[in-house]
Amino acid sequence: MDKSKIKKVVLAYSGGLDTSIIIPWLKENYNNCEVIAVSGNVGQTGELDGLEEKALKTGASKLYIEDLTDEFVNDYIIPTVKAGALYEKYMLGTSFARPVIAKRMVEIALAEGADAIAHGCTGKGNDQVRFELAIKAFAPDMPIIAPWREWSIKSRDEEIDYAEAHNVPLKINRETNYSKDKNLWHLSHEGLDLEDAGNEPLYDKEGFLEMGVSPMAAPDQPEYVELEFEKGVPVSLNGEKMSAKDIILALNEIGGKNGIGLLDIVENRLVGMKCRGVYETPGGSILYAAHEYLETVTLDKMTAHKKEELSITFAELVYNGQWFTPLREALSAFVDKTQETVTGKVKLKLYKGNIIKAGVWSDYSLYSEELATFGEDDVYNQADSAGFINLYGLPIAVRAKLFGKGK
């Protein structure tokens, strides 16, 4: 990259440690270029307060704060929930937030006539891939600046040193310097004591959890929730019609106070290493459980099994930053077809971190109590099963005779 040609840079800006010091670093290392900061609002409540003042004080020429919450929910979260996609039990909270932000960044960069796009992702993480693949999908020739792959800074402590030397205000200190990512779907925690897989997460330490409480601190009485779906999309909560976004936000409150949605995982990163993190996904955990419960009565066996198989591929595409690919689009088309009958109501009981099934109803239910009963019925002839077993077991019997078994 010819640095002399870089006059204007659009930076993915969160106001966190990484992006806060990138503004002065870009100006120092790219010929005092103009830096336009872009913050995608995907529901990181509280983190946007005072962001414009901070960005301008540290050298940005302007800050875009783009409300992407509805697009995030409707075009990324809900399609992933309908797919039942989990990456090693991880609900992909950071993964599917990156493409929606990157897409908007490209739109702003092209409108502003920017010479490059910059991000604060580390060279060890997955987000660098997610951002850059999304950028390539909409601006394949746009230069990308990734300071973590260029600068001499080696640790978050050194980042804090740089911030202090350049009078960059920070909301963190060296003792509480977890690496976090927050949006309306989840909150992730990485670093510090969590880097030792032998350490138990500090769930009961004040300030560690932000979206809820530990199961031990949850109420002693269970709480019921009832969700209604239409074609796999949540449309009401406890009898009240709501948007999918408002349902998620409400479930975050309900799930959080009941200790729902904590995940401690050592995951396999795209770049090859294992990484330990703790995730809070209270509303998402309830939504996934309810949707899966409804599918058990509305999907036939072959469709359900194939969908479960393909959900792994879907999750890997999302995790690996391949949202804007023909395969992900094709899988979403398959998922949408499977969801045509996923309409109905689900009741769940929440108790101290547990999600307990409490009832499911659908006009498209394939479950027949009359067929499944252990009592007397008039619709199933049990003698029919003998012929089925003879045909189903025919290959086994033929092979046994071939090798002379039973003689």
N, C-alpha and C positions, 0 to 999 in steps of 0.2 A: 504494500500500500504506500503510495506517495503522500506523505504527510503534508507536503506543501499544498496539495490540492484540497485538503480538508478545511473548509472555511465555516461550515455549519453542521452541527451534529445534533441529532435527536437522541436523547437519553431516556431509557426506561428508568423512572425515578420513583422510589418508594419513600425516600426520606430516612431509610435505615442506614446502618453504618456503611455498607459498601457504596451505595449510590450517593451518599452525602459527600464522601471524599472524592468521588469520581469527577464531580464538576470542576473543582480546582485542579485536579490532576490532568483532565483533558485540556484545560486552558494552558497549563504549564508545558504539556508535551505535544500539543497539536497547534502550535503557533497562535495561541490566544484565540482559538476558534470560538464562534458563537455556540452556546449550548442551550438547546431548547429541551426542557424537561417535560416528560409526559408521565402522568400517574393515572393508571387505569383503576377506577373504583370498582372493585369486585366484592365490596362489602366489608372491607377492613375497617370496621367501626372505630373511630377515635384516632386512627393513624393519619388521617388526612388533615386534622386540625393544625393550623399554623404552617402547613406545608409550603404554601406559596411564598410566604415571608422568608422561610428558611432557604428555599431554592434560589430566590433572588439574592439574598445576602451572601450566598456562597458562590455566586457568579453566573447563574443562569440568566438568560435574557427574558425568558417567560416560562410559565408553567401551564400546561394543559392538565386539567383534572376532568377525566372523561367518565361519565356514569355508564358503566357497562354491565350493571347488575342484572337487568332483564335479559339482555343477550346472553350473558354468562349462564343464567339459569335455564332459559328456554332452548338455547342452541348447543349447549355443552353438557350441563349437569343432567338434565332430564333425559337426553338421548343415552347417556352413559348408565343412568339408573335403569332405564328400560332394557338395556343390554345386559344388566346384571353383572357389569364388568368390575372386577376387583383384581388388583395386582398384589398377589401374595397377602390378601386380606386388606390391603390398603385401598381406601376409597378415593384415591386419585385427586385429592383436594388441590394440591399445587399443580399437578400435571395438566388438568384441563383448564386451569386459570391462565396458563401461559399463552396458548394460541389466541384467545380472545384479546389479550393485551397486545400481543405482537401484531396482530392484524390491524388494530387501531393505530399502533405506532407507525406502521408502514403508510397508512393513509395520511397521517399528519406529516410524515417525512416527505412524501411526494408532494403534498400541498405546499409545504414550506420550502421546497427546493433544496432539501438537505443533501449533503455530500456523503453522510455516513449515519449509521445507527449504532448506538452503544448500549451495552447492558452491564450489570454488575455481577453476573454469575461467575462462580469460580470454575477453574479448570478441572476440578474433581467432581463437580455436580452434574445432575441431569438437566438442570434448567438451561444451561448454555445450548444444549441440543434442541430443547423445545422452542426456545426463542428463535434460534437461527434457522431451524427448518421452517418455521412459520414465516419468517422474513423471506426466505428463499421462495416460498410458495407464491408470494405477492410481489416481490421485487428481487428477482434472482440475481441482478447485477449490482445490488446495493452493497457497498463496503460495510463490514461489521467490525466494530472496535470492542474488544473484550479485554479491559485493563488487567484482569487477573492473569491473563496469558502474556502480559507485557511487562508489568511493573515489577519492582524488586521487593515489594511487600510480600511477606511470607505467612503472616498470621493475623488473626483478629486483634491481638495485642498491638501489633505494628500498625494496623489500621487506626486504632485509637490514638497511637502516638502521632500519626500523620494528621488526624483530625485536630488534636490539641495544638499541634504546631501551626495549623492553618486556621485556627479559631472557628472550627466547624462545630456547632452545638450538637450534642448527642443526648438521647434520652436513656442511654444505657450506661453501665459502668463495667469494670473488668470482672466483678463478682457475679453479675446477673446477665452476663453476655451470652445467653442462649441464642442460637440462630433460629429465628422464628419466621413462619409465613402464615398470614392470617387472611381469610376471606369469609364470605357469608356461609361457606360450606364447612370450613375446618380451621384448626390451628395446629401447626406442627412445631415441635421442639427438638432441636439437635444441639450437640456440643456439650461442653463442660463435663459434669459427672456422668452424663448419658453416654459418653464415648467409651466408658468402661461397661461392657455388657454384664458385668457382675453386680452393678449398682442398681438397686431398686429405684424406680422413679419417685420423686418426692411429691406424690399426689396430695398429701395432707399438709405440705408446707404452704403457708399463706403466700399467694401471688403466683404459684407455679401454674395451676390450672386457671384459665381465663374464661372458658365457655361453660363451665359447670363445676361440680364438686366431685370428690371421690365417692365411690359407692358407700364407703363407711360413713360418710357425712350426709348421705341422702336420707330422705324421710323414712320413717318406720312403717308408713302405710303406702300401699301400691297406688298407682294412678293409671287410669284407663284412657286410651286415645282411640278414636275411630277415624279412619281415613277412607275416602272414596276416590276411586280411580275411573277414568274414562280412557279406554284404549292405552292403558299403561301410564297415563299422566295423572298425577294427583290433582283433584279439583275441589275437595272439601276436607275440612278438619273439624271433627266433633259436630257435624251437621251444618257447618257454616261454609258457604261457597267462598273460596279464596283463590288467588293466583298461586302458581307453584312457588314463586319466590316468597310470598307471605306465609305459605304453609311451612316452608323450610325454616324461616325465621322464627315462627311460632314453635315449631318442633325443637329448635335449638334451645329455647327457653325451657320447654317442658322436659326435654331429654337431659339438659344440663343439670337441672335441679335434682334429677333422679339418678345422677351418676352414670348416664348412658353414653356410650360411644368412645371409650378410651381404648387405644391400641398401642401396645409397646411391641415394636417389631424390629428385627434385624433384616433389612431388605437387600436385595441384589440390585445395585445400581446399574444403569445402562453402561456406564464407563468401566465396569468390571469389578469394582470393589463392593464389599458389604458395608452397610451403614446402619447404625442404630438410631431410631427416632421414636418419639412418642407423639401420637396424633389424638386430637380431640375432634370428634365428628358426631355430636349428639343427635341433631336432626337427621343427618344423612343416614345414620345407623338405623333409626326408626323407619325412615322411608324405604331403605333397601329391604328391611325385614318384612314390611307390609306388602311391598310389591312382589317379593318372592313368594310370600304366603298366598297371595291372590293367584299367582301363576300356577300353583300346585293344583288348583281346581279348574283352571280355564285353559291350560295347554295340554294337548295330547302327549303321550309318552315320547314318541319319536321327535316331535318338535322341541319338547322340553329338553331332551338329552342333547340334541344337536345344538340348541341355543346355549346350553351350559358349556359345551365344548368350545363353541365359537366365542363365548364371553372372555375366555382366556386370551384369545388373539386380539379381541377388541381392547382389553385392558392393556396388553403389551403395546399396541399402537398408541394409545393415549399416553402411557407412561414414557414411551420412547420418543414422544414429540411428533408422531406421524398422524396428527389429526387431519391435516389437509392432504389426504392421499386417496386414490381411487378405492383402495381396499377398505378403508374406514367408511367411506361413503357407501360402498356396496354392503358392508355389514350392517350399517344403519338402515338401509333399505330392507334387508332381511328382517332385522329386529322390528321395524315398523309393521311388517306383514304379520309377524307373530303376535303383535299387540292388539290386533283387531277385536279380539274377544276378551282382552284383559280389562274388563269393566266390572266393578262391584265394590263391596265394602269390606273392610278388615278392621277387627278390634284387637288391640294389643294391650297387655298389662305391663307396666313399667315398675320395676322394683329393685332398688339398690344395684344398678348397673345391668340388670337382666331385662331382656325383652321376651315376654311370655305370650304365646298365641292364645287368643281368647275368643276367636270366632271369625268366620269368613262366609260371605254371601255373594252370589253372582247369578244373574239370569243366564249366563253362559257356562255355568258349572257343569263339568263332565263327571262330577262325583255323584253317584247314585246310591243313596242309603239302601234302597231296595235290593240292589245288586250286591252290595258289600256286606249286608247283614249276616250275622251268624245264626239269626233266627230263621224261621220258615219263610220261604218266598215262593212266588209263582212265576219268576222270570228267568231262573237259571236252572238248567238241568245238570246236576252234578255228574251224571253218567257220561255226558259229552266229553268230559276231560280225559277219559281213557283213550279215545281216538286221537285227541290232540297230543297226548304224551307219546303215543306210538309213532306218530309222524315226526314230532319234534325230536324224539330220541333215535330215529331211524339211522342217521349217520353213525351214532355211537354203537348201535347194535351191529351194523354191517362191519365196522372196523373190528369189533370184538370177535366176530365170526372169522374174519380174515386171519387173525392171529391165533385162532383156535382156543380162545378163552371160554371157560365154562364147560370144557369137555372133561 
